[in-house]
Amino acid sequence: MTRSDLVNLLAARFGQLTHRDAEFAVKTMLDTMTEALGRGHRIEIRGFGSFAVNRRPPRMGRNPRSGEPVVIPEKLVPHFKPGKALREAVDRTAASAMPTPAAAVVAPPASASGDKA
């Protein structure tokens, strides 16, 4: 699902929202979440999951072309941990969408006489 898909779904589901209002709501929510994570805050949405900022310490890497050691600086990266309700909903949906395993196909027994045809 893309951002525009989400905007279209919101506008369709809530008739009182215009497409522009739905777009503004999605943009505001995502901008607010981005700003909060940028300040190092944790975001928790009950039943959905939590967003946090993880620190990746500095480390030594290698330039793949020359093989020279390169210092890779510290990074702060966003991390999402799904909540229990989301994990269960995805698992339930995925399990119901999976095709049932086909019956095992059994090869016919080899000829007892050893004929090779």
Secondary structure, 3 states (H helix, E strand, C coil): CCHHHHHHHHHHHCCCCCHHHHHHHHHHHHHHHHHHHHCCCCEEECCCEEEEEEEECCEEEECCCCCCEEEECCEEEEEEEECHHHHHHHHHHHHHHCCCCCCCCCCCCCCCCCCCC
